């Protein structure tokens, strides 16, 4: 075996060009697969719970009816479930919050988890410094201002030893740091981690980030459903085996007498993944992971097919050598072993280089995702650096590559025809036939590479087109972004009362309205292309409401919901088609007549074929802010997009005066006469200075131009990321396919040198020879493209099922990708065809 390796190294060193191309091809394909596997391993495969993760579950309560609605638990229900039972050995509570974190006058919204005293114990972790919370600190309304910092926050503060006992400003109040969580610990989430952990005793001072129930400050209120639960199953129990005992626990909660629900409720268990207030799993992310693995596997397959062709060509060129070795007594098994050894050497070298490429790729992806998550005030938990699992996977990729590209050529080379090969016939037999040559193994593999490459290019093209469409801001959106500045304010970070929010926000709008050059200023709870939206269901007032608990649909129409001030539509360029805007008293005073404005789509859905102006409507379901009652439609605006989800077919919209529903997060929209992006950007400093002079404590999180705000949309960023990843895949596949076509055609021309020389000696023109090679290449490309189009349409359908922005039947993208691939393929055929025209009868004789 050692002799085989020494011989393999000598032979590969002699063929430097072949070895370099083979190693680089393997390095790229193996490196891509290792990088993607590292990404999937870090984000999906590694459990979020560090200690016996199979025992930890999330607990939910759902109504036992057709609607199957889920809500969170009250603190009293948590206390009841925490008592000794046959299902859970421990139950912990957690709540997800947004807080302001940092030094004075440096307001930044951060993610925080609020937990019970046993949360860290249930997760099986110990503090790396200090301690965790006590039972007294987590009791309702305890108001002990202590905090456990994340490991990354500790590192951002220099990792100093005196960090324990220091103070952090959380929501403007000083909190004492009592401990630091372990590095990489995120708890329930597999992707993101909080910056700080707070005790439940501080519930009244913080704002819940997720949860559909009406907000109450008193945690001890039995109707305050704001707690998410996690439990550790008793030893030996699984989710399936525990289901039989859940009804008894549900009856225990009902017997507590703290729920006013008329519909019985069930307990539901699920594996922890992500931040959810209802059962969910990593299904969508797993689909994305499967798709990424499939695409990287296609790249690996294209690379292996390329290498297989190169090995076949090398084996054919070495046919006389192998024939001599067989004639001298070598066994065919030894020949196969020798050729496989050469493949292993190439795969090992490519694997090492690919692992280095993977390290660089993972470092780039890690930094990229850290920046992307930070732009949404989130901290990335997943570590994308290769570990033992990734190194082992790279070794598996190397073995797989060796088997795919090395075994077939080795077996074929070992079946040598001694008589033919010892005679040294270098050319392909002329009698082999046109179709035999056209559908030879090498050409079939090349056509397979072209077909798979088209699939990769088409997938990349779909994402690029979706991202490019969204990049054309102002087109097909129904609103105007030029000259508009958006400021986001979060009054919940300082627990501001609703009357105070209205006073301070309206004062800020009035201050900017007085500035020269400002055309319109308004406040709104929702701006188009915000990363999160709010919806409500609106129904006609005369329609009978649905009976609670009957299971019948509530009726009406679901639409985007926003609370605004007068001038909002002017500030973003939306036209009022009929009726009027809100008045100042309607915006400021909640006791005025209840009115609303709808867009064309909502009017059509509620009053088809009728005039909606002046009609009365009501909420079919509670709004996010708890508003209710009938309203009169006083205006109608043009339909406009609210995000990528409804671009081209905007969702219905309903707008109410700010006084009717005052949310803690408000957006300030300012339109000036400076229509270009640079001019609007230059106005930001003036706006910031004016607002600071008015109210230095105004909780402004960001102030950017409207186009810049749209570019930060989470969905758009994910589509752009998909375009980048698939674009890289497509470019690699195109390069490998082009190299494969060139290699096969160059080898075919070399093998047909004798035939071409005879054709020229018999009077064939050089243009005929050129056309002969190019015609065969064009025919094979067309066959491959036909196969690739079919596979591409199937891939497009799969992508459309995963991503709503992708259209599976985009003929422009398909035609463009096919044209690029056809051009690259024909260029790869052109060079060998041109070389074939230089063959002379004398050179043909020299091949004998």
Secondary structure, DSSP 8 states (H G I E B T S, - for coil): -HHHHHHHHHHHHH-HHHHHHHHHHHHHHHHHHHHHHHHHIIIIIS-S-SS-GGGEEEEEEEESSSS--EE-B-HHHHHHHHS--SSEEEEEEEEEEEEEBSSTT---EEEEEEE-TTHHHHHT---SEE----HHHHSTT----EEEE-HHHHHHTTT-GGGTT-EEEETTEEEEEEEE--TT--TT-SSEE-SEEEEGGGGGGSEESS--S---S-TT-TT---BEEEEEE-TT--HHHHHHHHHHHHHHHHHTT----SS-EEEEEEE--SS-SS---SHHHHHHHHHHHHHHHHHHHHHHHHHHHHHHHHHHHTHHHHHHHHHTT--HHHHHHHHHHHHHHHHHHHHHHHHHHHHHHHHHHHHHHHHHHHTTT-EE----S--HHHHHHHHHHHHHHHIIIIIHHHHHHHS--HHHHHTT--S--GGG-HHHHHT-HHHHHHHHHHHHHHHHHHHHHHHHHHHHHHHSTTSSSSS--TTEEEEEEEGGGGT--HHHHHHHHHHHHHHHHTSTTEEEEEEES--TT-SS--EEEEEETTS----TTS-----SEEEEEEEE-TTHHHHHT--EEEE----HHHHH-TTS--EEEEEHHHHHHHSTTS--TT-EEEESS--TT---SEEEEEEEE-----SGGGTTS---EEEEEGGG---SEEEEEEEES--SHHHHHHHHHHHHHHHHHH-TT--EEEEEEHHHHHHT-HHHHHHHHHHHHHHHHHHHHHHHHHHHHHHHHHHHHHHTHHHHHHHHHTT--HHHHHHHHHHHHHHHHHHHHHHHHHHHHHHHHHHHHH-TT--TT-HHHHHHHHHHHHHHHHHHHHHHHHHHTT--HHHHHHT-
